Amino acid sequence: MKSYRNILCATDFSSFSDRACVHATKLAKESGATLTVLHVVDHFPVDRSNAEIAPEDVDPKVFRERKAREELEAQTVRTGCTEAQREVVFSTHAAAHTQ
């Protein structure tokens, strides 16, 4: 098997991402690689639900980052990749709207 040093697993917290995290964790353990689980937050997506809107007394970026970190932590525990590095990145663009 090819030896990997770093593995990046992007997630949107879906069940498909759960499966990708499980696979990435297995691959990282087998190869001794560092695993990073990454979630990209659209800074202000057009089609967000009310659950993603910050309360009036909380900065929207802080609210979204805290929520993403909580979901990222829950997903890494749920999928067994608790040793993975976790990273939340903000983007001014949405992947769904790229040209």
Secondary structure, DSSP 8 states (H G I E B T S, - for coil): ----SEEEEE--SSHHHHHHHHHHHHHHHHHT-EEEEEEEEESS-TT--GGGS--TTS-HHHHHHHHHHHHHHHHHHHHT-TTSEEEEEEESS-GGG--
